[in-house]
Amino acid sequence: MSDDENNKENNIKFKTLYEGEYMIQKLISNDNNCSAHFEYNYGGRYVILKLLTYNPNHKSHFLLHSIEGNNNIDCLEKMYDHIFTLKTTLKKKDHPYVIYSIDWFCPDTKKIVTSSFYGDTIEQVLMKFNYGKQKKLVIYNMKLVPNC
């Protein structure tokens, strides 16, 4: 059994911010060789964690998911659980998300790249795609991927 499986099975609680970020980084890197980056926004009695991924192949970042919690550690634990179960969730016929395949022009490589995004709505998918971009990327094709 891998460390990730042991952690999920034991319902691990992170002791530090660094431990939580490291464990999420491992999940992302093992899945698609991207790096993970964390933005914390404080809203009074709660924290919003935004998880961004950076792909070194096309040198672009995207928002993967956003989650709310009581504090940074709570957010990281919720995010870890979400990311850990995401692949399984998306394979289910009745998952709650829309999935889009987007063909877009990468200005750095001068090539068309295909990326997949999930969300609650098409608007959320586009927000994740364009998150933090000073100039919006050109989309050539966007297809709804049917639930299988």
C-alpha positions as CSV (number, residue, x, y, z in Angstrom):
1,M,0.0,0.0,0.0
2,S,1.4,3.4,-0.9
3,D,1.9,6.3,1.6
4,D,-1.1,8.1,0.0
5,E,-3.4,5.1,0.5
6,N,-2.2,4.7,4.1
7,N,-2.8,8.4,4.8
8,K,-6.3,8.2,3.4
9,E,-7.1,5.0,5.1
10,N,-5.9,6.3,8.5
11,N,-7.8,9.6,8.0
12,I,-4.5,11.5,8.6
13,K,-4.5,14.9,10.2
14,F,-1.8,17.2,9.1
15,K,0.4,18.6,12.0
16,T,1.7,21.5,10.0
17,L,0.9,23.6,6.9
18,Y,4.1,22.3,5.2
19,E,3.1,18.6,5.7
20,G,-0.3,19.2,4.2
21,E,1.1,21.2,1.2
22,Y,3.7,18.5,0.6
23,M,1.2,15.7,0.6
24,I,-1.1,17.5,-1.8
25,Q,1.9,18.4,-4.0
26,K,2.8,14.6,-4.1
27,L,-0.8,13.7,-5.3
28,I,-0.7,16.3,-8.1
29,S,2.9,15.5,-9.2
30,N,2.2,11.7,-9.2
31,D,-0.9,12.2,-11.3
32,N,0.3,14.6,-14.0
33,N,3.8,15.8,-13.3
34,C,2.5,19.3,-12.5
35,S,3.5,21.4,-9.4
36,A,0.9,22.5,-6.9
37,H,0.7,26.1,-5.5
38,F,-1.5,27.3,-2.6
39,E,-3.3,30.7,-2.2
40,Y,-4.9,31.4,1.2
41,N,-7.5,34.1,1.5
42,Y,-8.8,35.0,5.0
43,G,-12.4,36.1,5.4
44,G,-13.0,36.7,9.1
45,R,-13.7,33.4,10.7
46,Y,-12.9,31.2,7.7
47,V,-10.2,30.6,5.2
48,I,-10.5,29.9,1.5
49,L,-7.7,27.8,-0.1
50,K,-7.2,27.9,-3.8
51,L,-5.1,25.1,-5.3
52,L,-3.3,26.0,-8.5
53,T,-1.3,23.7,-10.8
54,Y,1.6,24.7,-13.0
55,N,2.5,22.5,-16.0
56,P,6.2,22.9,-17.0
57,N,5.5,21.5,-20.5
58,H,3.4,24.5,-21.6
59,K,4.4,26.9,-18.7
60,S,0.8,27.7,-17.7
61,H,-1.1,27.6,-14.5
62,F,-4.7,26.8,-13.8
63,L,-7.0,26.8,-10.8
64,L,-7.7,23.2,-9.9
65,H,-10.1,23.7,-6.9
66,S,-11.1,26.1,-4.2
67,I,-12.3,25.1,-0.7
68,E,-13.4,26.8,2.5
69,G,-12.3,25.8,6.0
70,N,-12.0,26.9,9.6
71,N,-8.2,27.4,9.3
72,N,-5.3,26.6,6.9
73,I,-4.9,23.0,8.2
74,D,-8.6,22.3,7.9
75,C,-8.5,23.6,4.3
76,L,-5.6,21.4,3.5
77,E,-7.2,18.3,5.0
78,K,-10.4,19.0,3.0
79,M,-8.4,19.7,-0.2
80,Y,-6.3,16.5,0.2
81,D,-9.5,14.5,0.6
82,H,-11.0,16.1,-2.5
83,I,-8.0,15.6,-4.6
84,F,-7.4,12.0,-3.4
85,T,-11.0,11.0,-4.3
86,L,-11.3,13.1,-7.4
87,K,-10.3,10.5,-10.0
88,T,-12.7,7.9,-8.5
89,T,-15.5,10.5,-8.3
90,L,-15.1,11.5,-11.9
91,K,-15.2,7.9,-13.1
92,K,-18.7,7.5,-11.6
93,K,-21.6,7.9,-14.0
94,D,-23.5,10.1,-11.6
95,H,-20.7,12.5,-10.5
96,P,-21.8,16.0,-9.8
97,Y,-19.4,17.8,-12.2
98,V,-19.3,18.9,-15.8
99,I,-16.0,18.0,-17.6
100,Y,-14.7,20.0,-20.6
101,S,-11.8,19.3,-22.9
102,I,-10.4,22.6,-24.0
103,D,-8.0,23.1,-27.0
104,W,-6.1,26.3,-26.5
105,F,-3.2,28.2,-28.1
106,C,-0.1,28.3,-25.9
107,P,1.9,31.5,-26.6
108,D,5.1,30.1,-25.1
109,T,5.2,26.9,-27.3
110,K,3.3,28.3,-30.2
111,K,1.2,25.1,-30.2
112,I,-2.3,24.1,-29.5
113,V,-2.6,22.3,-26.2
114,T,-5.5,20.2,-24.9
115,S,-6.4,20.4,-21.2
116,S,-9.3,19.0,-19.2
117,F,-11.3,20.9,-16.6
118,Y,-14.1,19.9,-14.2
119,G,-16.5,22.1,-12.3
120,D,-20.1,22.7,-11.3
121,T,-20.9,24.8,-14.4
122,I,-19.3,25.9,-17.7
123,E,-18.8,29.3,-16.1
124,Q,-16.8,27.8,-13.3
125,V,-14.7,25.8,-15.8
126,L,-13.9,29.0,-17.7
127,M,-13.0,30.8,-14.5
128,K,-10.6,28.0,-13.6
129,F,-9.1,28.1,-17.1
130,N,-8.6,31.9,-17.0
131,Y,-7.7,32.3,-13.3
132,G,-4.8,34.7,-12.7
133,K,-4.1,35.3,-16.3
134,Q,-3.4,38.9,-17.3
135,K,-4.3,38.1,-20.9
136,K,-6.9,35.5,-21.6
137,L,-5.7,32.5,-23.6
138,V,-7.3,31.8,-27.0
139,I,-9.7,28.8,-27.0
140,Y,-9.9,26.9,-30.3
141,N,-12.3,24.2,-29.2
142,M,-14.3,23.3,-26.1
143,K,-16.1,20.0,-25.8
144,L,-18.3,18.7,-23.0
145,V,-17.0,15.2,-22.1
146,P,-20.0,12.9,-21.5
147,N,-20.3,11.0,-18.2
148,C,-19.4,7.4,-19.0
